[in-house]
Amino acid sequence: MHSSGSRPPGRRSRTLPPLAVSFLLILGFPSADVLAGTPAQPDGSPQLALKGDPAVGRALFEQRCGVCHGLNGGGGRGPNLRRPVLQHASNIVEIASVIKHGIEPDMPEGWYFSDQDLANLATYVYSLGQVPQTPLPGDPARGKAVFEQSGCLSCHILDGRGNGYGPDLSDVGEARGVDRLRQTLKDPKTSLAPEFQLIEVVTASGATIRGIRRNEDTVTLQIQEPSGAFHSLSKPQLRSLKRLYGETPMPSFATVLSQQQMDDLVSFLATQRRGR
């Protein structure tokens, strides 16, 4: 027997061809029971060996996945799944693999799901892509004007323009559905990513710095201010450090915009997709 870190003497290592490596990475080595030995679907893609029940999958999705993707799959902390083409999976088999193995660093592994759970979940998620798209509530062209007049580019980047203090919005229409976009504009705190944190510190010299945490370890802290300025700070030398949990620099537009302006802005954001 040879240790896992060595190979038998006189035996050459073998490198899989790129196509084989890509195939293994896409399938993610799912269990034989749920994926292997199955006939193709009408479009030529593989299908699950276990038949999935979308109704059961929906209940499981709401319990386990809705906190990130929204109860109806329209997006939240995680991306919108109510679209025909997903970034990491194109059929039920690949969806099951993504659920089981996760996507670092944002989506955890679903190792606790049984094969039947995976079949049910993947079937339901796949069905979300068949749901008719929500009609745009307003005019994207007018929404573009609202976006620019509201100062959104002072924090966000869109198509290479703007300030990178807030998230890049160049593909926000892919990641967020219409309902989620509206909710975020009305109450931004509901869309905060788990790793997001607004911080306020007082330095040794008495200066107050407030901004987004960009990096942190046991000794140092990096903060970015709305102006774009970065600060690398030694935590032991700070007079105070306040973590502003649940707060965000993004204002609510609920009372700032009219209903028509809100509809137009939501429509504009919903059309933002890279490569459109």
VENBEL-V834518 format. One record per helix or strand of 2 or more residues. SS is the DSSP state (alpha for helix, beta for strand). FROM is the first residue (numbers start at 1). TO is the last residue. If there is no record, write none. Layout:
[[SS:FROM:TO] [SS:FROM:TO]]
This chain:
[[alpha:18:27] [alpha:32:35] [alpha:54:64] [alpha:66:69] [alpha:92:101] [alpha:115:128] [alpha:140:149] [alpha:152:154] [beta:157:158] [beta:161:162] [alpha:172:175] [alpha:178:186] [alpha:188:191] [beta:198:202] [beta:208:216] [beta:220:224] [beta:230:234] [alpha:235:237] [beta:240:244] [alpha:259:270]]
